[in-house]
Amino acid sequence: MDRYDIAIIGGGGAGLTAAVYAGRAMRSTVVFEGNVTGGQIATTDVVENFPGFPEGINGFDLAQNMLRQAEKFGATVEYSRVERLDRAGDGTFAVATEAAVYRARAVIVAAGADYNKLGVPGEDEFIGRGVSYCATCDAAFFTGQDVVVVGGGDAAVEEALFTTRYAKTVTIVHRRDTLRASGILQERARANEKIRFAWDTVVERIEGADAVERAVLRNLKTGTVSVMPVSAVFVFIGQVPNSHLLKGLADLDAGGHAIVDLQMATTVPGLFVAGDVRTKAARQLISAAGDGATAAISAEHYLASLG
Ligand code: NAP
């Protein structure tokens, strides 16, 4: 069985930053990543709000830089999904993937969050055929076409702006009449002639033959149902934390986020949580990275206290 001082579950901004710190503390470190390293930023076209890149940086490139930095300081990356996390009687942790069980003296869970779904008819059926949760990945497929973006937060507005590079029109469908997105993004969206808004409106159904052909919309104030011919529905309505490994181990809030203290510590000795999976995170790359640093420093203090 492979043994490490620190096991980090999740190779996004929080996990990779934790790996840099853990590696530099000369602790044997493994990062488990079941998907692509970088997490959400790996599919972000331009990251404009990470300090040090005044012109912005491509998210995938930034993630690759973080990965190289973590590996430079000795972290190992295992490209496997962690299926179980258990604490043994001796206080160490068993981290089980499909293929193997690893032993770690401290664990940092930085598993991030997954996209929320609308839960309407047609959504699952048309995933990959017009329904998408990643404009950066899929917007180019809809060049010259009309598309819908659902949501009113930073993600929805940012991705709507990105989609205007390709689409003929982008209609932001939002359930209220006020955006949650930051002022600068709102300003850019309002100034973009390709962007329209459907306020107080939800998507009721997504329809088509082989691919998305229309969205059926309902105005929540008037009750009016309308059919909008579109080729794509991009959904950005928040996220659910990937905290299932922590169930029964750490305390979770009502939304499933792990409750931690200022040191990113759970109530379980040696178990730390960083990034979008924890409660009250700002859910920014920079704050996820900050959490990762704090969690790794705390894990190091914990290991040092064991002697
Ligand atoms: P968010 O801020 O939670 O916004 C989710 C949006 O979806 C809200 O407008 C919400 O409406 C709407 N919504 C939620 N459930 C819905 C449903 N069932 N049907 C229709 N609409 C629904 O999520 P996010 O935009 O994914 O952002 C998550 C975090 O990442 C935020 O902290 C954000 O600031 C950050 N982020 C930052 C950047 C950046 O700074 N560049 C980019 C992306 C994300 P209500 O407003 O009515 O609740």
Boltz pocket constraint, residues with backbone or C-beta under 6 A from the ligand:
constraints:
  - pocket:
      binder: B
      contacts: [[A, 49], [A, 116], [A, 117], [A, 118], [A, 150], [A, 151], [A, 152], [A, 153], [A, 154], [A, 155], [A, 156], [A, 158], [A, 173], [A, 175], [A, 176], [A, 178], [A, 179], [A, 180], [A, 201], [A, 202], [A, 236], [A, 237], [A, 238], [A, 239], [A, 281], [A, 282], [A, 283], [A, 284]]
      max_distance: 6.0
